[in-house]
Amino acid sequence: MLHNGWYIISRPSKTYHGFTKQIPDDLPDGSGNKVLLVRPTYDTFCHPEVMSILGEAKNYKYFEIPGAHDDCWLKPKPYIDLLLKEL
């Protein structure tokens, strides 16, 4: 939580986009790349309808897996399995 708090304070424009459901100006379009967006079900920092917000980001592939925000660090196996399967 300390790191998350530091991130919110140190990157106010990113925080603003997250809370207002706006697409950041510097979002990579992913053209020519395979982009996987993985959202844990109980992630309080990623909106549940993130793909409808991204809208025109057609090169993004969306997955929702069980878990919470920091599970990618604490329980990485489902994330690694998904990446290996999709790449």
matplotlib code that plots the C-alpha trace (Angstrom):
import matplotlib.pyplot as plt

x = [0.0, 2.9, 4.1, 0.6, 0.3, 3.7, 2.6, -0.7, 1.1, 4.1, 2.1, -1.0, -1.8, -2.0, -4.1, -6.4, -7.0, -7.7, -10.3, -12.0, -12.1, -10.2, -7.7, -4.2, -2.5, 0.6, -1.2, 0.7, -1.6, 0.0, 0.1, 2.2, 2.3, 0.2, -1.0, -2.6, -4.5, -5.0, -7.3, -7.8, -11.5, -11.1, -8.7, -9.7, -7.2, -8.5, -12.0, -14.1, -15.2, -11.6, -12.1, -15.2, -13.1, -10.2, -12.7, -10.4, -7.5, -8.4, -5.0, -5.6, -6.7, -8.5, -8.6, -10.1, -8.7, -9.6, -7.7, -6.8, -4.6, -1.2, -1.7, 0.5, 3.4, 2.2, 0.7, 2.2, 1.5, -1.9, -0.4, 2.6, 0.4, -1.9, 1.1, 2.7, -0.6, -1.4, 2.1]
y = [0.0, 2.4, 1.9, 2.5, 5.7, 6.9, 6.1, 8.0, 11.1, 11.0, 10.5, 12.7, 12.7, 8.9, 8.9, 11.5, 9.3, 6.3, 8.1, 9.9, 6.9, 8.7, 7.2, 8.5, 10.4, 8.2, 4.9, 2.7, 1.6, -1.8, -1.9, -4.8, -6.2, -8.7, -6.8, -8.6, -6.7, -8.8, -7.6, -9.3, -9.6, -7.6, -5.0, -1.7, 0.2, -1.0, -0.3, -3.4, -2.0, -1.1, -2.4, -0.3, 2.7, 1.9, 1.4, 2.0, 0.0, -2.9, -4.6, -5.3, -8.7, -8.6, -11.3, -11.2, -13.7, -14.3, -12.3, -8.8, -5.9, -7.2, -10.8, -10.6, -10.1, -12.4, -15.2, -14.9, -18.4, -17.7, -14.7, -16.6, -19.4, -17.0, -15.2, -18.5, -19.7, -16.5, -15.7]
z = [0.0, 0.7, -2.9, -4.3, -2.3, -3.5, -7.1, -6.8, -5.4, -7.7, -10.9, -10.5, -14.3, -14.3, -11.2, -12.7, -15.8, -13.6, -11.5, -14.4, -16.7, -19.5, -21.8, -21.0, -23.8, -23.8, -24.0, -26.5, -29.4, -29.5, -33.2, -34.4, -30.9, -28.9, -25.8, -23.0, -20.3, -17.2, -14.5, -11.2, -10.3, -7.1, -8.3, -6.8, -9.0, -12.4, -13.4, -14.1, -17.5, -18.6, -22.1, -22.8, -21.5, -23.9, -26.7, -29.7, -28.4, -30.6, -30.3, -26.6, -25.5, -22.1, -19.4, -15.9, -13.4, -9.8, -7.3, -5.9, -7.0, -5.8, -6.6, -9.6, -7.2, -4.4, -6.4, -9.9, -11.2, -12.8, -14.6, -15.8, -17.0, -18.9, -20.5, -21.6, -23.1, -25.0, -26.2]

ax = plt.figure().add_subplot(projection="3d")
ax.plot(x, y, z, "-o")
ax.set_aspect("equal")
plt.show()
